[in-house]
Each structure stands twice: as structure tokens, then as C-alpha cells.
């Protein structure tokens, strides 16, 4: 078999015919293997990248290795076509082409390969298309930037023009005065009331604050302290006048009640009088609010001051309120005997209603009955006093016991017990170095370590009741909260009188809640709003002595939420109406100024015709003064008969209906 090697130079073709060497003896297939044979087919060779040995050696076509001469000089993209006839010789026919760019095919029995080279015209056309695409994208970007630059220039020129015009106007005329923050007197009254009631600062402090902010607020002059006092007094008057217009949230279980729970309480003696207050709280408060009742949720109904309060006197105030506002759903009170007797008086006259005992006072009474006769109780109180005396005015003054009131002691005795327990934990067993802080603390404890048993028992019961109070005050008393409290009181033994008394109180009041249909919603059972009200008002007292009459005038102002409408009503109250309320009220500060510097004038304090005490009740300004009160709120039959007699006369005032019913 002959192998023809063709070398193409220009248009000339050279053909060589070589003799075929005999096959090697060790090769059974007649083909000798050469290490240079690395590729598979001729049609996969590239004349410019493959080596000469690779191009001329193959083991798939039965060729013997040969030596190549100058095949690397073949032009790029040239393809050599070789025809393999059936004879042993290999003939190659190569034609001359016009240029090196034209293709020459070498066919070894495989398919013809498509040329990959591009003509000059195609290259020019391809590059032109790419140039057009780039030029178009650059033109679009340049056009957008040019438009944006023109827009920015126009806006800049407009701004400059307006700025120049504004500067010219300012040079011609002075700038207009700034608009004040407070333009109307109603706004000034509203801000003043918020500073006193919400910020809870004194009258003089309110006047000073407004004086500091007079220029920013646009005030020519800040109100003086007496003006602030007058506005707060008139706010209290308007609060009580608006109480009769409160929306009634009637309960289906008691349609004859007004839908409110009345919270009543009597303060301790302030000067020469005691203060009675009555507040109204929505019976469905826990269905509408997710928090415990506060001062913003209650409405003042009555504020009255007397030398002392008996059950009959309290009942008279409540009867007058019932004649004006209707019967409440329940009365929420503490464990005072005067309030309990007042409830009995109302029941005796067929005006009675349900009575609820305040949770905090119930818990305090349970602790009092359990621990007031404990053998270590008096020792504990005496030791706390001695520890306070030894620790004060020393380096350990920060460990002094908290101050507790001697009246209603068990309302906050848990704070003192908690302090004692924490203090004893600092006294570790063992000897203490002389002069050390531990030695000084032990020397100041007096008999407090001997009260460890009392401290442990009292703190266990007190903390359990406090956890129950947190649940019931926020969510009210219901079936769900009762189960939560049952789980909490498991910390106390079943035979504990404190636990049994608390569970009995829950069962009694849950029955009232079921009667009113509030066992799933939550029954309000805390009088904290009225207790907080007394505490806040005492802090706002005028003069060196707390005066019940002065405090009673300011008390209604702290109830409810204030708005611009309330400020407008304050300005509507005349001086005559204010004098009617305050003109005859004596002030302890005024009496002090009149009597103290004048010896021999003490008898003037005990004159029979001395000014009366404050007595503010809810209702309209021209309501009836009739003391006749009927059983209208409890008797459906009497109401039905009364209404049938007056149907033709239209709607009559409540007092007129009551009077007609009593005469019938």
C-alpha cells in the first residue's frame, strides 16, 4: 500500500509515492504501533495546532508510520482530500486554488467538513453591526443625560429666580410675626389643666412653667397661681355637672340599674374634717379595657366633707344620688363599719343594691386576723424600729427599713417583711471579723433574727395574695381568673385560715358576677382608683396643713380624661357659680393667718355660725331639691303603674316621676 504526501505551495502540486515497508513480525493485525499515534481521525486534525507526527500517524486505518516532509507549511483552513481505492496504492490528487483562503479537502472516507473561516466582507458586515448596536446604546444614554441636565438647569434657574424675588420682598417689608402656638384662651386653659392634673405639679409650678414657655407659646403673660386655682376649681364643678349626662350601659341581668358600680370611701381626718367621695365605674370595664381601672376610667359623682361620717350620713348622700342618677349595679367599698351600715340603711328603704368588698382590704384583713396575735408580731415591729434607729446616720443607712403607715398597717406590711427577710440573708452564719461591715450589721439587728419563723410565714401568705391581686385587678373576677387564683393559693396549706377566707370571698363574689352576667367577662372588685385619688389629692394640698375642704374642691378634676371641650366648659362657669361653691368654705391656711398672729382670737374658731364644709353632688345646675326618694329603681310594678299615669304628659324629669310615685 502506498502513502502519498502532498505539499501544496501556491498553485503547484507535488506527489510522492513511497514504498510500503513490510509489517512487523510481532503485529498480528498487520499494523505497527507507534507512540506518536495520539489522535483518532484525520478529519479532527488542525494543520496549525497538531504536530507532524500526530497528523501522519493513526492506528485506525491500517497505515504504517511514515515520515512527513514539510506538511506544517500547509496554509490555515486547508483541508487535504485523500481517496483510498481498493488497490494497495494511495493516490492523492491536489488541485491548485486561486488563493490560500480557499479550502482544500482531504477525504479519508468521512464527511466533508464545513469551513470555519469568514470572508472579508462578512467580517466587515459583522463588525459594522456591532458598531451600530454600541452607537445606538451610547446615543440613548447620552440623550437621557442631556434631557436630565436640561431639566436640572431649568429647576435651578427657577429656584434662583424665586430666591431673588423673596430677598427683594424681605428688603421691602419686614417679615410677618410668627404664628403663636396658643392662639385661643381655650388652648391655654387646656394646657394649664394638663400640667396640673397629668403632670401633677403644683399651682405655682404651673405658673412658672408657662412663664418660661411664654415666648415660644406666644403668650403675652402667663397665668398666675390664683388663676390656675380658679380654672381647676371650675373643672371640678363642670365634672360634677356632666355626671348626669353619662351614657348608661345597662345590663340585661339588671335593667333597672344605671350600669355603673359606685366606689365609695372615706378618707382619714384631714384637718377638721373627713372627705367622702363617690366614683362611678363602668360595670363592663374589663370587657372594654385590657388594663386595671384607673383615674381616667372613673367619673366623680359626689364629694362631701364633714366632721365625721356615720352610716346614716353616708346613706343620705347615696339616696340623693340615686334620686338623680338612678340605682347603681353594686356598691364597691372597703371594710369600714360606716359604709356597711349605709348599705343596710339603703336596703331598709328598698333602695339597696349589691355590695362588693374591695380585694386589697380583704387580703389585709385576712393577714391581720391571722398574724396580729402571733407571739413574734410585736417583737418584729419593735425590732424594725430599733434597726432603723441604729442604721440611720451610719454607713449602713441604705439598709434602713422602708417607712410604713401606722394606720391600715397590714395594707403595706408585706414591704417591711420582705425587707427584713432580705436583710437577714446578709447575715451569714459563722464568726465575723471585728470592725467589719457584717459585725456592724449584726450589732444593729436587735431581736430581728428571732423573728425568722414569723417572717417566713407572713411572706409566704402575703406574696401569694399579692399574686392573686395582680390577676384579679387586671382581668376582674371570673371563672377563668378564679381557676388561676386556685392554682396560686396551692402554695399555702389547705388548713390555712388565710387560704380558706380568700377562697370563700372569691366564691361569694363570683356568685354576684354570675347574677349580673359578668362571670365570663370579669367583675371589677378593686377600689384602687379611689385610693389613688385620695393619695394624689393629698400631695396637691395647699399650705402647711392638709385641708379636707380645699382638697375636696380639687378631687373631681383628677377623674376622667380632659379635652378641649372641658376647657371650653371651664370658661363657661361664671364667677357667681364658683363663689356659690367656694365662697362660704373656710380654709385652714386662711384661719391660720387670721388667728395665729392675734392672741385672744381662739374663740372665733368655735363660733356657731362658722362657714360650712364643701358639699358637691352630681346633677344639673337646676335640679330639684326635693328630698323625697321613691322605690322606683327596685319596684317594676310601681314603675309600670307610674308610667301609665304620665304617658300622656310626655317625658317628665326624674324627680317629678319620683314625687308622683311617692304620692300614689
C-alpha positions in Angstrom: 0.0 0.0 0.0 1.3 3.4 -0.9 1.0 6.7 1.1 1.0 9.9 -0.8 2.2 13.0 0.9 1.1 16.2 -0.8 2.6 19.6 -0.2 0.8 22.5 -1.7 2.8 25.6 -2.5 1.0 28.3 -4.3 -0.7 26.5 -7.2 1.7 23.6 -7.6 1.1 20.1 -6.6 3.8 17.6 -5.8 3.1 13.9 -5.4 5.5 11.3 -4.0 5.0 7.6 -4.0 6.8 5.7 -1.3 7.3 2.0 -0.9 5.4 0.2 1.7 7.7 -1.4 4.4 6.8 -4.9 5.5 4.7 -5.2 8.6 6.4 -6.0 11.9 6.5 -9.7 12.9 5.0 -9.0 16.3 2.0 -7.3 14.9 -0.8 -9.8 14.3 -3.1 -7.2 12.7 -0.5 -6.0 10.2 -0.2 -2.6 11.8 2.8 -1.4 13.8 2.0 0.7 16.8 3.9 4.0 17.1 4.0 6.1 20.3 3.4 9.2 18.3 -0.1 7.9 17.2 -2.3 10.0 19.6 -5.3 11.2 17.6 -8.3 9.2 16.3 -9.2 10.6 12.9 -7.7 12.7 10.1 -10.8 14.9 10.0 -10.1 16.1 13.5 -6.7 17.4 12.8 -5.8 21.1 12.6 -2.9 21.7 10.4 -1.8 24.7 12.5 -2.1 23.1 16.0 -1.3 19.4 15.5 2.2 18.2 15.3 3.6 16.5 12.2 3.8 13.1 13.9 0.2 13.4 15.1 -1.0 14.4 11.7 0.7 11.5 9.9 0.2 8.7 12.5 -3.0 6.8 13.1 -3.9 3.4 14.2 -7.5 3.2 12.9 -7.0 3.0 9.2 -4.3 0.3 8.9 -1.4 2.7 7.9 2.2 2.2 8.7 4.1 5.0 10.2 5.8 7.3 7.7 8.0 10.3 7.8 6.5 13.6 6.8 8.3 16.3 5.0 7.0 19.9 5.4 3.3 19.3 6.0 3.4 22.1 8.6 3.6 24.6 5.8 0.1 23.9 4.7 -2.0 27.1 4.9 -4.6 27.6 7.7 -8.0 26.2 7.0 -6.5 24.0 4.1 -8.0 20.5 4.1 -6.3 17.7 2.1 -8.6 15.1 0.5 -7.2 11.6 0.1 -9.1 8.9 -1.7 -8.4 5.3 -0.7 -9.1 2.9 -3.6 -9.3 -0.8 -3.2 -5.7 -1.2 -4.5 -2.7 -1.1 -2.4 -1.6 2.3 -3.6 -2.8 5.6 -2.2 -3.4 8.3 -4.8 -3.8 11.9 -3.9 -5.0 14.5 -6.3 -4.5 18.1 -5.3 -5.6 21.0 -7.3 -4.3 24.5 -7.3 -6.6 27.1 -5.8 -6.7 30.8 -6.5 -5.7 31.9 -3.0 -4.8 30.4 0.3 -8.2 31.3 1.8 -9.9 28.7 -0.5 -10.3 25.3 1.1 -8.7 22.1 0.1 -10.4 18.9 1.3 -8.7 15.7 2.4 -11.3 13.0 2.5 -10.5 9.7 4.1 -13.9 8.2 3.7 -15.6 10.6 6.1 -18.0 13.5 5.7 -16.8 16.8 4.3 -16.0 19.5 7.0 -17.7 22.9 6.8 -15.2 25.8 6.6 -14.9 28.0 9.7 -13.2 31.0 8.2 -15.1 34.2 7.4 -14.6 36.2 4.3 -13.5 39.8 4.4 -17.0 41.0 3.5 -18.5 39.0 6.3 -16.1 40.4 8.8 -16.8 43.9 7.7 -20.5 43.3 7.9 -20.3 41.7 11.3 -18.1 44.4 12.8 -20.5 47.1 11.3 -23.5 45.5 13.0 -21.7 45.5 16.4 -20.6 49.1 15.9 -24.2 50.1 15.1 -25.5 48.5 18.3 -22.9 50.2 20.5 -23.5 53.5 18.9 -27.3 53.2 19.4 -26.9 52.4 23.1 -24.5 55.3 23.6 -26.9 57.6 21.8 -29.8 56.5 24.1 -27.7 57.1 27.2 -26.5 60.5 26.0 -30.0 61.6 25.1 -31.3 60.7 28.6 -28.4 62.5 30.3 -28.9 65.5 28.1 -32.6 65.8 29.0 -31.9 65.4 32.7 -29.3 68.1 32.6 -31.6 70.4 30.8 -34.4 69.8 33.4 -32.0 70.4 36.3 -30.8 73.6 34.8 -34.4 74.8 34.4 -35.3 74.0 38.0 -32.1 75.7 39.2 -32.9 78.8 37.3 -36.5 78.8 38.7 -35.2 78.4 42.3 -32.7 81.2 41.8 -35.4 83.4 40.4 -37.8 82.8 43.4 -35.0 83.3 45.9 -34.2 86.6 44.4 -37.8 87.6 44.5 -38.1 86.6 48.2 -35.0 88.6 49.0 -36.4 91.6 47.3 -39.7 91.3 49.2 -37.8 90.9 52.5 -35.9 94.1 51.8 -39.0 96.0 51.0 -41.2 94.9 54.0 -40.3 93.3 57.4 -41.1 89.6 58.0 -44.6 88.7 59.3 -44.8 87.7 63.0 -44.6 84.0 63.7 -47.8 82.3 64.4 -48.1 81.6 68.1 -48.6 78.0 69.3 -51.5 79.1 71.6 -53.9 81.4 69.8 -57.1 80.9 71.9 -57.7 81.0 75.5 -59.3 77.6 75.4 -56.0 76.1 74.4 -54.2 77.9 77.2 -56.8 76.5 79.7 -56.3 73.0 78.3 -52.5 73.2 78.6 -52.8 74.5 82.1 -55.1 71.8 83.3 -52.9 69.1 81.7 -49.9 70.4 83.5 -51.7 70.3 86.9 -53.7 67.1 86.5 -51.5 65.0 84.3 -48.0 66.3 85.1 -49.1 66.7 88.7 -47.2 69.8 89.6 -48.3 72.5 92.0 -50.2 75.6 91.1 -47.1 77.8 91.4 -45.1 75.4 89.3 -47.7 75.5 86.6 -47.4 79.3 86.5 -43.6 79.2 86.4 -43.6 76.6 83.6 -45.9 78.7 81.5 -43.8 81.8 82.2 -40.7 80.1 80.9 -42.5 78.9 77.7 -44.4 82.2 77.2 -42.3 83.4 74.2 -42.4 80.0 72.3 -46.1 79.6 73.0 -46.9 83.1 72.0 -48.2 84.2 75.5 -48.2 87.8 76.4 -48.4 86.9 80.1 -48.5 83.6 81.9 -51.5 82.9 84.3 -50.8 83.5 87.9 -51.2 80.7 90.5 -54.6 82.0 91.6 -55.9 81.9 88.0 -54.7 78.2 87.8 -56.6 77.5 91.1 -59.8 79.1 89.7 -59.6 77.0 86.5 -59.0 73.7 88.4 -62.0 74.6 90.7 -64.2 75.3 87.7 -63.1 72.0 86.1 -64.3 70.2 89.2 -67.7 71.9 89.0 -68.2 71.0 85.3 -67.2 67.4 86.0 -70.0 67.1 88.6 -72.5 68.9 86.4 -71.8 66.5 83.5 -72.2 63.4 85.6 -75.9 63.3 84.9 -75.3 63.0 81.2 -73.1 59.9 81.4 -74.2 57.2 78.9 -76.0 54.4 80.6 -74.5 50.9 80.0 -77.5 48.9 81.1 -77.0 45.2 81.9 -79.6 42.7 80.8 -79.5 41.0 84.1 -80.4 44.2 85.9 -82.2 46.6 83.5 -83.4 49.0 86.3 -79.8 49.8 87.3 -77.7 52.5 85.6 -74.9 50.1 84.6 -72.3 51.6 86.9 -70.6 50.3 90.0 -70.3 53.1 92.6 -66.9 53.1 94.5 -67.3 54.8 97.9 -64.7 55.5 100.5 -64.0 57.9 103.4 -60.5 59.4 103.9 -58.7 59.7 107.1 -59.1 63.0 109.1 -57.6 66.0 107.2 -57.6 69.0 109.4 -61.1 69.3 111.0 -63.0 67.1 108.5 -63.2 63.8 106.7 -63.8 63.5 103.0 -66.4 61.3 101.5 -66.1 60.5 97.7 -68.3 58.5 95.4 -67.0 57.5 91.9 -68.7 55.7 89.1 -67.0 52.8 87.2 -68.5 51.0 84.2 -69.6 47.5 85.3 -68.3 46.1 82.0 -64.9 47.8 82.3 -62.9 44.6 81.8 -64.9 43.8 78.6 -63.8 47.2 77.1 -60.4 47.7 78.7 -57.4 45.4 78.9 -56.0 47.1 82.0 -57.0 47.7 85.6 -59.3 50.6 86.3 -57.5 53.9 86.8 -58.4 57.5 87.4 -59.1 58.0 83.7 -61.8 55.4 83.8 -63.9 56.7 86.7 -66.4 59.6 86.9 -66.9 61.7 90.1 -70.4 61.7 91.5 -70.1 63.2 94.9 -67.5 64.9 97.1 -68.5 66.0 100.6 -66.7 66.9 103.8 -68.0 66.5 107.4 -66.6 66.5 110.9 -67.3 62.7 111.0 -69.3 60.3 108.9 -71.8 57.9 110.2 -73.8 55.2 108.3 -76.9 57.5 108.3 -75.0 60.4 106.8 -73.4 58.3 104.1 -76.9 56.8 103.3 -78.4 60.3 102.9 -75.7 61.2 100.3 -76.3 58.0 98.4 -80.1 58.4 98.4 -79.8 61.8 97.0 -77.5 60.5 94.2 -79.9 57.6 93.5 -82.8 60.1 93.1 -80.8 61.9 90.5 -78.7 59.3 88.7 -80.6 56.1 89.4 -79.6 53.0 91.3 -76.1 51.5 90.7 -75.4 47.9 89.8 -73.4 47.5 93.0 -71.5 49.4 95.7 -67.8 48.7 96.0 -66.4 49.6 99.4 -63.8 48.6 102.0 -64.5 47.0 105.3 -65.4 50.2 107.1 -68.4 50.0 109.5 -69.9 53.3 108.4 -70.1 52.2 104.8 -71.6 48.8 105.7 -74.3 50.5 107.8 -75.1 52.9 104.9 -75.7 49.9 102.7 -78.0 48.4 105.3 -79.9 51.7 105.5 -80.5 51.7 101.7 -81.7 48.1 101.9 -84.1 49.0 104.7 -85.7 51.7 102.4 -85.9 49.4 99.4 -83.1 51.2 97.6 -80.5 48.5 98.4 -78.2 47.0 95.9 -75.3 44.5 95.8 -72.3 45.1 98.0 -68.8 44.2 96.9 -65.8 44.1 99.2 -62.5 45.5 98.0 -59.9 42.9 97.3 -57.0 44.8 98.9 -58.8 45.3 102.1 -60.0 41.7 102.2 -56.4 40.5 101.9 -55.2 42.9 104.5 -57.9 41.8 107.0 -57.1 38.1 106.4 -53.5 38.7 107.2 -54.4 40.8 110.2 -56.7 38.2 111.7 -54.0 35.5 111.2 -50.9 37.3 112.4 -51.9 40.2 114.7 -51.9 37.8 117.7 -48.7 36.0 116.6 -46.3 35.8 119.5 -43.5 37.4 117.4 -45.6 40.2 115.8 -44.9 42.9 118.4 -41.3 41.8 118.7 -40.9 42.1 114.9 -42.3 45.7 114.9 -40.2 46.7 117.8 -37.1 45.2 116.3 -37.7 47.1 113.0 -37.9 50.3 114.9 -34.6 49.6 116.7 -32.9 48.6 113.4 -34.0 51.8 111.8 -32.6 53.8 114.6 -29.2 52.0 114.6 -28.8 52.0 110.8 -29.7 55.7 110.1 -26.8 58.2 110.4 -24.3 55.4 109.6 -22.5 53.8 106.7 -25.3 51.2 106.5 -28.1 53.8 106.1 -29.0 52.4 102.8 -30.2 49.2 104.6 -32.8 51.1 106.8 -36.3 49.7 106.7 -39.0 51.3 104.5 -41.4 53.7 106.1 -44.9 52.2 106.7 -48.1 53.9 108.0 -49.4 53.0 111.4 -53.0 53.2 110.1 -54.1 50.4 107.8 -50.7 48.8 108.7 -51.5 45.4 107.0 -52.1 47.1 103.7 -48.3 47.5 103.2 -46.8 45.4 106.0 -45.5 42.9 103.3 -42.9 45.5 102.3 -41.5 45.6 105.8 -41.4 41.8 106.0 -39.7 41.5 102.6 -37.1 44.0 103.7 -36.4 42.0 106.9 -36.1 38.7 105.0 -33.6 40.2 102.6 -31.6 41.9 105.4 -31.3 38.6 107.4 -29.9 36.9 104.3 -26.8 39.1 104.5 -26.1 37.8 108.0 -24.3 34.5 107.1 -23.7 32.0 109.9 -20.2 32.0 111.4 -17.9 34.4 113.1 -17.4 37.9 111.7 -14.2 39.9 111.9 -14.3 42.7 114.4 -15.0 46.0 112.9 -16.2 44.5 109.6 -19.5 45.5 107.9 -21.1 42.2 108.9 -20.2 42.7 112.5 -21.7 46.2 112.5 -24.9 44.9 110.8 -25.3 42.1 113.3 -24.9 44.6 116.2 -27.8 46.7 114.7 -30.3 43.8 114.2 -31.5 43.8 117.8 -34.1 40.9 118.1 -34.9 40.7 114.4 -33.2 37.2 113.9 -35.5 35.7 116.5 -38.5 36.5 114.2 -37.4 34.3 111.2 -40.3 32.0 111.6 -42.9 34.8 111.6 -41.1 36.5 108.6 -41.2 33.3 106.6 -44.9 32.5 107.2 -46.1 36.1 106.7 -44.1 36.5 103.5 -45.4 33.2 102.1 -49.1 34.2 102.6 -48.6 37.8 101.6 -46.8 37.1 98.4 -49.5 34.5 97.5 -52.3 37.0 98.0 -50.3 39.7 96.0 -50.0 37.4 93.0 -53.8 36.8 93.1 -54.4 40.5 93.3 -52.4 41.1 90.2 -54.6 38.7 88.3 -57.9 39.9 89.6 -57.3 43.6 89.4 -56.2 43.5 85.8 -58.8 40.9 84.5 -61.6 41.1 87.1 -63.2 38.2 88.9 -64.4 35.5 86.5 -64.4 31.7 86.2 -61.1 31.8 84.4 -59.3 34.1 86.9 -60.8 32.1 89.8 -59.1 28.9 88.5 -55.8 30.9 88.1 -56.0 32.0 91.8 -56.8 28.5 92.9 -53.5 27.3 91.4 -51.6 30.2 93.1 -53.0 29.6 96.6 -51.8 26.0 96.4 -48.6 27.4 98.0 -50.5 27.7 101.3 -51.6 24.6 103.2 -55.3 23.7 102.9 -55.9 24.3 106.6 -54.6 27.9 106.4 -57.3 30.4 107.6 -55.9 32.9 105.0 -56.5 30.5 102.2 -59.9 29.4 103.3 -61.0 33.0 103.8 -59.8 34.1 100.4 -61.5 31.2 98.6 -64.7 32.0 100.5 -64.5 35.6 99.3 -64.0 34.5 95.7 -67.0 32.1 95.8 -69.3 34.8 97.3 -68.4 37.5 94.7 -68.3 35.0 91.8 -72.0 34.4 92.6 -72.6 38.1 92.2 -70.8 38.1 88.9 -72.9 35.2 87.7 -76.0 37.1 88.7 -75.0 40.1 86.7 -73.8 38.0 83.7 -70.2 39.1 84.2 -68.8 35.7 85.2 -67.2 35.3 81.7 -66.2 39.0 81.3 -64.8 39.9 84.7 -66.3 41.7 87.7 -64.4 44.8 88.9 -63.6 44.2 92.6 -60.8 46.7 93.3 -61.2 50.2 94.8 -57.7 51.3 93.9 -58.9 54.2 91.8 -60.4 56.0 94.8 -57.4 55.1 97.0 -55.1 56.6 94.3 -57.3 59.7 94.1 -57.0 60.4 97.8 -53.2 59.9 97.6 -52.8 62.3 94.6 -55.0 65.0 96.1 -53.2 64.9 99.4 -49.9 65.7 97.5 -51.5 68.8 96.0 -52.6 70.3 99.3 -52.2 74.0 99.8 -50.3 75.4 102.8 -48.6 73.6 105.6 -51.7 71.8 106.8 -53.8 69.4 104.7 -57.3 70.9 104.4 -60.1 68.5 103.6 -62.3 71.3 102.2 -59.6 72.5 99.8 -58.8 69.0 98.7 -62.4 68.2 98.1 -62.7 71.0 95.6 -59.8 69.7 93.5 -60.7 66.0 93.7 -63.1 65.8 90.7 -60.6 67.4 88.4 -58.3 64.3 88.5 -61.0 62.0 87.3 -61.6 61.1 83.6 -59.8 62.4 80.6 -59.6 66.0 79.7 -60.3 67.5 76.2 -60.7 70.9 74.5 -64.4 70.6 75.3 -63.7 70.5 79.0 -61.6 73.7 78.7 -64.5 75.4 77.0 -66.9 74.4 79.8 -64.4 75.8 82.3 -64.6 79.2 80.7 -68.4 79.0 80.7 -68.5 78.7 84.6 -69.2 82.2 86.0 -67.7 83.8 89.0 -71.0 83.7 90.8 -71.2 79.9 90.3 -67.7 79.5 91.7 -68.5 81.7 94.7 -71.6 79.7 95.4 -69.4 76.6 95.8 -66.3 78.2 97.4 -67.5 81.5 98.9 -68.5 80.1 102.2 -65.8 77.4 102.5 -63.3 78.1 105.2 -59.6 77.5 104.6 -57.3 76.3 107.4 -54.5 78.4 105.9 -56.7 81.5 106.0 -57.7 80.7 109.6 -54.0 80.3 110.5 -53.2 83.7 109.1 -56.1 85.3 110.9 -55.7 83.7 114.3 -52.1 82.8 114.9 -50.6 86.4 115.0 -53.6 87.6 117.1 -53.6 86.4 120.7 -57.1 86.1 122.2 -58.9 85.2 118.9 -59.2 81.5 119.5 -62.9 81.7 120.2 -63.5 82.7 116.6 -62.6 79.2 115.6 -65.6 77.7 117.5 -68.3 80.1 116.6 -71.7 78.6 115.8 -72.1 80.5 112.5 -68.7 79.4 111.1 -68.6 78.5 107.4 -69.9 75.2 106.3 -67.9 72.4 104.7 -67.8 71.5 101.0 -70.7 69.5 99.6 -70.6 68.8 95.9 -73.1 66.4 94.3 -73.6 65.4 90.7 -76.6 66.7 88.8 -77.7 69.6 86.7 -77.5 73.2 87.9 -81.3 73.5 88.4 -82.2 70.0 89.6 -85.0 69.6 92.1 -84.1 69.9 95.8 -86.9 67.5 96.9 -85.7 65.0 99.5 -88.5 62.6 98.5 -87.0 59.4 97.2 -89.1 56.5 95.8 -88.5 52.8 95.4 -88.7 53.3 91.6 -85.3 51.6 91.0 -86.4 48.3 92.6 -90.1 48.0 92.0 -91.2 47.1 88.5 -94.9 47.1 89.3 -94.7 50.6 90.8 -92.8 51.8 87.8 -95.3 50.3 85.4 -98.2 52.0 87.2 -96.5 55.3 87.5 -95.5 55.4 83.8 -99.1 54.6 82.8 -100.4 57.7 84.6 -97.9 60.1 82.9 -97.7 58.6 79.4 -99.9 61.4 78.1 -97.8 64.1 79.6 -94.6 63.1 77.7 -91.2 62.8 79.3 -91.0 64.2 82.7 -88.0 64.9 84.9 -87.0 62.0 87.1 -87.7 63.9 90.3 -91.2 64.6 89.2 -91.9 60.9 88.5 -90.4 60.0 91.8 -92.7 62.5 93.6 -95.7 61.3 91.8 -94.9 57.7 92.6 -94.4 58.5 96.3 -97.8 60.3 96.5 -99.5 57.4 94.8 
